[in-house]
Amino acid sequence: MMQYEIFKESIKDASPPEAISLYLLGMWYDAHGNWDKAHSMVDNLNDETACWVHAYLHRKEGDIWNADYWYRKAGRKRPDTNLQQEWETIVKALL
């Protein structure tokens, strides 16, 4: 199982780590500066985890109405933390 610090360090690499979930792959691409690729990882998934990542991505995009829709689908509320804190929370939960 990958640890948080190792995952975070991998963002400096040109390619994502192998054998990680689509959810983590989305979070990796987001941190790597590729929102579109991150979004494509979860866009067609409807489970609660994908919806959580999807919500975060739309919050980051600034589309709060859409983000709130995805938070509801994930069974969550939009957090009152900053985006970096939410990113860390999601990644740690996924690891």
Secondary structure, DSSP 8 states (H G I E B T S, - for coil): ---HHHHHHHTTSSS--SS--HHHHHHHHHHTT-HHHHHHHHTT--SHHHHHHHHHHHHHHT-HHHHHHHHHHTT----SS-HHHHHHHHHHHH-
